[in-house]
Amino acid sequence: MLAPMEKIADSSFRYICHKYGADLTFTEQIRFETLVKKTKSALDRIKLYDNTPTMIQIMGKDEGKLDAFLRDFSPDKGFQGFNLNLGCPSQTYVRQGIGSAMIKRPTKVKRMVDTIKNYGYNVNIKLRLGLTKTEKREKVYRKLIEKVEADFFVVHARYRSESYERKADWSVFPECVNTGKAIVANGDIQTKGDVEKMKEIGCIGVMIGRAAENNPLIFGQLRNLKLPTLKSVKQEYIELCKNREGSYRENVSKWII
Ligand SMILES: Cc1cc2nc3c(=O)[nH]c(=O)nc-3n(C[C@H](O)[C@H](O)[C@H](O)COP(=O)(O)O)c2cc1C
């Protein structure tokens, strides 16, 4: 799976990643409190332009606004369901009690998941291990996974304040899998060996972020697919961006060519 990445995983990038090997993609995060306002910039974020299998990633805490958003929502082709973001480490959001501040609130999360399900949509969750080291030690992530019934849980194996310099703590994955829930591993996964390790642990899949940011062909490479050059894929991306709002053509400067 291609990870949700703000200012990177726009619809053109998601199309490219799926075309060359990713099973599933995720939109950039957006608050449902913003979506209910129906501004063009908000709706552009969740607009799907093609059949690329896509989860729309939402976050927030006002359950009335979640309901109001869902009431008016009509899925584009490609839409597979919603992903609830309980991983965002942003100080602004954490202060408001959302993103990774919500991992320790399984009852509220359960209500939000049930609201989404009541509208007939699939729903999965992306979470970190907690807000703090203490929350990680108290295993708030496991309690949430146990209590909430979502289609799958993407576990980014870091707590909120952990930076990318510290390696993700893959030792948490077996206990997450032991809950009996479907677990997708996330954090520093890059190689075929990493993927094999996650398979052995019993994860149902892996999610890849930064390694795809520099190389959207990574999904096909991990699957031994026959692939075009990165240079031609870059051109394909630029062409796609021309007809899509909210696409970031400057992203390609990050790609290795
Ligand atoms: C530039 C950038 C933007 C990101 N934006 C989001 C986002 O919108 N929503 C989210 O859940 N995670 C976001 N993340 C986190 C990634 O989805 C992922 O969990 C994290 O990068 C760890 O995976 P990786 O080691 O494969 O990169 C972002 C990460 C990066 C690098």
PDBQT file of the ligand as one rigid body, heavy atoms in Angstrom, charges set to zero:
ROOT
HETATM    1  C1  LIG A 301       5.911  14.023   3.491  1.00  0.00    +0.000 C 
HETATM    2  C2  LIG A 301       5.065  13.143   4.361  1.00  0.00    +0.000 A 
HETATM    3  C3  LIG A 301       3.710  13.410   4.513  1.00  0.00    +0.000 A 
HETATM    4  C4  LIG A 301       2.905  12.582   5.313  1.00  0.00    +0.000 A 
HETATM    5  N1  LIG A 301       1.555  12.823   5.388  1.00  0.00    +0.000 NA
HETATM    6  C5  LIG A 301       0.758  11.946   6.064  1.00  0.00    +0.000 A 
HETATM    7  C6  LIG A 301      -0.659  12.058   6.035  1.00  0.00    +0.000 A 
HETATM    8  O1  LIG A 301      -1.244  12.956   5.406  1.00  0.00    +0.000 OA
HETATM    9  N2  LIG A 301      -1.374  11.153   6.743  1.00  0.00    +0.000 N 
HETATM   10  C7  LIG A 301      -0.783  10.125   7.454  1.00  0.00    +0.000 A 
HETATM   11  O2  LIG A 301      -1.472   9.306   8.065  1.00  0.00    +0.000 OA
HETATM   12  N3  LIG A 301       0.555   9.984   7.466  1.00  0.00    +0.000 NA
HETATM   13  C8  LIG A 301       1.326  10.838   6.795  1.00  0.00    +0.000 A 
HETATM   14  N4  LIG A 301       2.677  10.637   6.759  1.00  0.00    +0.000 N 
HETATM   15  C9  LIG A 301       3.247   9.446   7.433  1.00  0.00    +0.000 C 
HETATM   16  C10 LIG A 301       3.346   8.275   6.452  1.00  0.00    +0.000 C 
HETATM   17  O3  LIG A 301       2.072   7.896   5.979  1.00  0.00    +0.000 OA
HETATM   18  C11 LIG A 301       4.010   7.046   7.111  1.00  0.00    +0.000 C 
HETATM   19  O4  LIG A 301       3.235   6.622   8.199  1.00  0.00    +0.000 OA
HETATM   20  C12 LIG A 301       5.422   7.334   7.602  1.00  0.00    +0.000 C 
HETATM   21  O5  LIG A 301       6.168   8.076   6.648  1.00  0.00    +0.000 OA
HETATM   22  C13 LIG A 301       6.185   6.038   7.936  1.00  0.00    +0.000 C 
HETATM   23  O6  LIG A 301       6.293   5.204   6.801  1.00  0.00    +0.000 OA
HETATM   24  P1  LIG A 301       7.657   5.131   5.916  1.00  0.00    +0.000 P 
HETATM   25  O7  LIG A 301       8.770   4.771   6.867  1.00  0.00    +0.000 OA
HETATM   26  O8  LIG A 301       7.404   4.064   4.907  1.00  0.00    +0.000 OA
HETATM   27  O9  LIG A 301       7.857   6.500   5.326  1.00  0.00    +0.000 OA
HETATM   28  C14 LIG A 301       3.489  11.474   6.005  1.00  0.00    +0.000 A 
HETATM   29  C15 LIG A 301       4.854  11.229   5.858  1.00  0.00    +0.000 A 
HETATM   30  C16 LIG A 301       5.648  12.028   5.046  1.00  0.00    +0.000 A 
HETATM   31  C17 LIG A 301       7.112  11.695   4.889  1.00  0.00    +0.000 C 
ENDROOT
TORSDOF 0
